[in-house]
Each structure stands twice: as structure tokens, then as C-alpha cells.
Amino acid sequence: MAETIDAHHHLWRYSAEDYGWISPEMDVLRRNFVARDLDRELRAAGVDGSVVVQARQSVEETRWLLEVAAEDEAIRGIVGWLPLVSGELPGALREFADCSRLKGVRHVVQDEPDDNFILREDFNRGVAALLDTGLVYDILIHERHLPQAATFVGRHPEQVFVLDHLAKPRIRERILEPWCENLMRLAEHDNVFCKLSGLVTEADWGAWTLEDLRPYLDVALEAFGVERLMAGSDWPVCLLASGYGRWWDTLREWAADLDEADREKIFGLTAKRVYRLG
């Protein structure tokens, strides 16, 4: 049986200064989440390995995550942060050129005040510089950014992209459009993959069910197919609305009608292929 891979989670050493996005209503997240916490969750949920994703926009965090991954065999790779819009990018790429566990890069585009940030010339130059490195680029946006994202990926047809969290559809409001139409357009670009992650925090934190999520999961399946979908938890952020095990139980229940080969792709093989995991 193929391994199960959590394609999206975080680790951090909490401080209010470094994690200002963690608001008072997110009190459950105001503590350290380190590798031993992750390992406990993985074992309990029957998950074999993982990809840890940046939560701070700093090269220092990228270095720290690589150090953690080197000491924890369950962490198969990291998606870090590099200064894509800075003259320091070439030096950063040289620094990490031999770091085999650095699999990708992400920028928190969703928080940029300019909704067209993803189309900026300097940002696109930075992303273009990733092509020769083999690094994946993770796209973190809100659904309103999907049209710009489709234009963006079209500029880089050879670069591998992974869309995080289905671009955060409005699940709490039970709104499908224009998210559905725009996701379909993004998925027309076959160099884009998609993570089934981050959905419970877009739903009603205290009352969501699989039936609330199902329409969005079904659209993602139609848009990307099993070959371009990968399962992720968004732990520990998911704890705002769901325990780690509950999320995996929910995703497995949704996928139960797929055949075993297709489930294996979503739950591990796609992530291993896209991120080149050992």
C-alpha cells in the first residue's frame, strides 16, 4: 500500500511578534508546535510522512525548518520562503542549492495589499529564477485572486505550481461561484496541482460537517482529477475547527467511493511525485 503523506502543515516556535496573524480568537495556536507534536499526530492518524510549509516570511525560518527536517525522518520536505522580489534572491538560491529537503517556495500573496501583486514584474522575475532549481512554487491566495493566478501561471508554463487550500472558497457562506468557474480556469494549466487542505477553517469552525465541504472537494476533483490533487492537513491551523485525526477521517470518508489506486494518488503518490519526496 502506498504511503500517506500530509502535503501541508506548519511548525513554529510561537511569539506574538513573529505571528501577528494569530488573533485573540485563535488562542489555541498561541504556543509552540514542534516536531514531536507533529510525530504524535502523524502516528495517531496513520500518516507516514509530511511536507512542512513556511508560516513566516523569513530566510531564518527556512533554515530552521531544514534543521528540523534533518532530524525527523517523517518530514520528507519543506516549502520555505526566499526573497523572491529582492536582489538577495541569487545569494539565497546559492545558499540552499544543496539542501535536498527544500522542495519548494511560498510567498504569502493573500496578505499583500495589492490584489495584482502576483502579476508584478519583480515577483515574476523571482519565480522565473526558480525554474532551473527544480523548486515548486506554492500559491497562497484568496478566491478573489484566482483570475490573476491563472494569468500568472500562464507566464511560467514550465514551472510546477501547487495551489494551497483550494484558494480558500467561501464555505461558511455556501457560495460556489465565481470560485468554481475561476478554479476550473486555473486548472486548465496542467502545470498546476492542488492541495485538499485548509477547508475547515473556511467553514463554520464549530458546526461544519463533511456535507458542507463536499461540494468544494467535488469541484476540486472535477477540475484537477486525482493525478493533480494531494491531501494536506494545514495543522496546526486546522485546530481552530478540527482535530488532526478528524480531518483525515473526513477526507477519507469523502474519498471512500474512489478506487484504491485513485485514493493512493490523492493521499500520497501525487505529493511524492510533485515534491520529489524520498
Secondary structure, 3 states (H helix, E strand, C coil): CCCCEEEEECCECCCCCCCCCCCHHHHHHCCCECHHHHHHHHHHHCCCEEEEECCCCCHHHHHHHHHHHHCCCCEEEEEECCCCCCCCHHHHHHHCCCCCCEEEEEECHHHCCCCCHHHCHHHHHHHHCCHHHCCEEEECCCHHHHHHHHHHHHCCCCCCEEECHHHCCCCCCCCCCCHHHHHHHHHCCCCEEEEECCCHHHCCCCCCCHHHHHHHHHHHHHHHCHHHEEECCCECHHHHCCCHHHHHHHHHHHHHHCCHHHHHHHHHHHHHHHHCCC
